[in-house]
Amino acid sequence: MSTLVTANIQNTGSGAPTVKNSSGTEIGQFARAWVQFQSTNTFTVQNSFNVNSVSDDATGRYTVNFDTAFTSVNYAFSGKAQQFDTNDDGNFKSINERKHTGASRSTTSFPADSSDWIKDFNGGLQNADRISLIFFGD
């Protein structure tokens, strides 16, 4: 087994670097962008990669703005919101793409909602103590 120790990994072409197995088959890619922020009390982006800002659009509604645009709107995302209660055990909420309000994703931004599970799709939007989103794509 070998260990690669380097400061940078760069694709020799124009795409993102990929991870390949010993047969040369692509088995993965690195995240293109991610962000972790809080929206209760003082809205704060606590850490991020390839995200230049997050706007607080309304209670439980946000727009993530990317530093470097995706090549298409067909990227994947995953996210969760966590609200701490008096026991500090955390109450998880879903993160949904905000399509039902007329907002739509673009190559430079992503509209998100933090709701009390999917049953509250048309209502029940809530701010959260910790929101984490990750994006994969070209």
C-alpha positions as CSV (number, residue, x, y, z in Angstrom):
1,M,0.0,0.0,0.0
2,S,1.3,3.5,-0.9
3,T,0.5,6.8,0.7
4,L,0.3,9.9,-1.3
5,V,1.5,13.0,0.5
6,T,1.0,16.2,-1.4
7,A,-0.3,19.8,-0.9
8,N,-2.4,19.8,-4.1
9,I,-4.1,17.5,-6.5
10,Q,-4.8,18.9,-10.0
11,N,-6.4,17.4,-13.0
12,T,-4.3,17.7,-16.2
13,G,-7.5,18.5,-18.1
14,S,-10.3,20.9,-17.5
15,G,-12.5,18.8,-15.2
16,A,-12.4,18.1,-11.5
17,P,-9.9,15.5,-10.2
18,T,-11.4,12.0,-9.8
19,V,-10.6,9.0,-7.6
20,K,-9.9,5.8,-9.6
21,N,-9.3,2.2,-8.5
22,S,-6.3,0.1,-9.6
23,S,-8.1,-0.7,-12.9
24,G,-8.4,2.9,-13.8
25,T,-12.2,2.9,-13.2
26,E,-13.6,6.1,-11.6
27,I,-14.9,5.4,-8.2
28,G,-15.6,8.9,-6.8
29,Q,-15.1,12.7,-6.9
30,F,-14.4,15.3,-4.3
31,A,-17.2,17.6,-3.0
32,R,-17.5,20.6,-5.3
33,A,-18.9,22.8,-2.5
34,W,-20.0,22.6,1.2
35,V,-21.2,24.9,3.9
36,Q,-22.1,24.9,7.6
37,F,-24.0,27.8,9.1
38,Q,-26.4,28.7,11.9
39,S,-29.6,30.7,11.4
40,T,-30.7,31.2,15.0
41,N,-29.7,34.2,17.0
42,T,-27.0,35.8,14.8
43,F,-26.9,34.4,11.3
44,T,-23.4,33.1,10.8
45,V,-21.5,31.0,8.2
46,Q,-19.2,29.0,10.3
47,N,-17.2,27.1,7.7
48,S,-17.4,26.5,3.9
49,F,-15.6,25.5,0.7
50,N,-16.4,27.1,-2.7
51,V,-19.3,29.1,-1.1
52,N,-18.9,32.9,-1.1
53,S,-22.0,33.7,0.9
54,V,-25.3,32.4,2.2
55,S,-28.3,34.8,2.3
56,D,-30.9,34.6,5.0
57,D,-34.0,35.1,2.8
58,A,-36.7,34.5,5.5
59,T,-37.4,32.2,8.4
60,G,-36.1,28.8,7.3
61,R,-35.2,30.0,3.8
62,Y,-31.7,30.5,2.4
63,T,-29.7,30.9,-0.8
64,V,-26.2,29.4,-1.0
65,N,-24.0,31.3,-3.5
66,F,-21.0,29.5,-5.0
67,D,-17.5,31.0,-5.6
68,T,-17.0,28.9,-8.7
69,A,-20.1,28.0,-10.8
70,F,-21.1,24.5,-11.6
71,T,-21.1,23.6,-15.3
72,S,-24.8,22.7,-15.2
73,V,-27.7,22.8,-12.8
74,N,-27.7,18.9,-12.6
75,Y,-25.6,18.7,-9.5
76,A,-26.5,16.7,-6.4
77,F,-26.9,18.0,-2.9
78,S,-27.5,16.6,0.6
79,G,-28.1,18.5,3.8
80,K,-29.5,18.5,7.3
81,A,-30.6,21.0,9.9
82,Q,-30.2,20.5,13.6
83,Q,-32.1,22.4,16.3
84,F,-30.8,21.9,19.8
85,D,-33.4,21.6,22.5
86,T,-33.2,22.0,26.3
87,N,-31.6,18.5,26.5
88,D,-29.0,19.4,23.9
89,D,-29.9,16.1,22.1
90,G,-30.6,17.8,18.8
91,N,-33.8,17.7,16.7
92,F,-33.1,17.0,13.0
93,K,-34.9,18.8,10.3
94,S,-34.9,18.3,6.5
95,I,-33.3,20.5,4.0
96,N,-35.3,20.8,0.8
97,E,-34.7,22.6,-2.5
98,R,-36.9,25.6,-2.6
99,K,-38.8,25.0,-5.8
100,H,-42.3,25.5,-4.6
101,T,-41.8,29.3,-4.1
102,G,-40.7,30.0,-7.7
103,A,-37.0,29.9,-6.8
104,S,-34.8,27.5,-8.8
105,R,-31.3,26.3,-8.6
106,S,-28.7,27.8,-10.9
107,T,-25.0,27.1,-11.6
108,T,-24.1,29.9,-9.2
109,S,-26.7,29.5,-6.4
110,F,-28.9,27.0,-4.6
111,P,-32.2,27.9,-2.8
112,A,-32.9,25.9,0.4
113,D,-35.6,25.5,3.0
114,S,-35.3,24.1,6.5
115,S,-38.6,22.6,7.5
116,D,-39.9,20.4,10.3
117,W,-39.7,17.2,8.2
118,I,-41.3,16.8,4.8
119,K,-44.9,16.8,6.1
120,D,-44.5,20.6,6.5
121,F,-43.5,21.2,2.9
122,N,-46.0,24.1,2.5
123,G,-45.4,25.5,6.0
124,G,-43.6,25.1,9.2
125,L,-40.3,26.6,8.0
126,Q,-37.9,27.0,10.9
127,N,-34.5,28.5,11.5
128,A,-31.9,26.0,12.9
129,D,-28.9,26.0,15.1
130,R,-26.7,24.2,12.6
131,I,-27.3,23.7,8.9
132,S,-24.9,21.6,6.7
133,L,-25.1,21.3,2.9
134,I,-22.8,19.5,0.5
135,F,-22.8,19.6,-3.3
136,F,-21.4,17.2,-5.9
137,G,-21.1,17.8,-9.6
138,D,-19.1,19.3,-12.4
